[in-house]
Amino acid sequence: MNDEVSLALPSGHAITAVLTHESTETLALAVGVATFALIKASWVVLLIDGENGAPPKLSARNQLRGIVQSVKRGAVNAEVSLVLDGGAVITVVVTNESVDTLGLVESVSAVAAFKASSVILDVKD
């Protein structure tokens, strides 16, 4: 009923998406087809490693580790941009309280996590 698609990023990271088989056919997805992923910024959560340095454990399949590049605060929420190995950037919307609680400042290591069902795929023309 559903298909699982894995996209390789230039950094060596991978993004996994779960979509209907009909969508896979409509998009003509196959190995080697140029595809891109969209993930709404508010669907992504940020995590930091525990005190002992152990990576976080959670059910979200997509976990992209990066370094905080910038934090732009608004009245309630902040945009936090992580730069991944290879230079790709993922921007996440979290509350200002979460920025403070997690200590999210430039140069801090963090993990952007999101479920495979939150990934929207499209193909390049």
Secondary structure, 3 states (H helix, E strand, C coil): CEEEEEEECCCCCEEEEEEEHHHHHHCCCCCCCCEEEECCHHHCEEECCCCCCCCCCCCCCEEEEEEEEEEEECCCEEEEEEEECCCCEEEEEEEHHHHHHHCCCCCCEEEEEECHHHCEEEECC
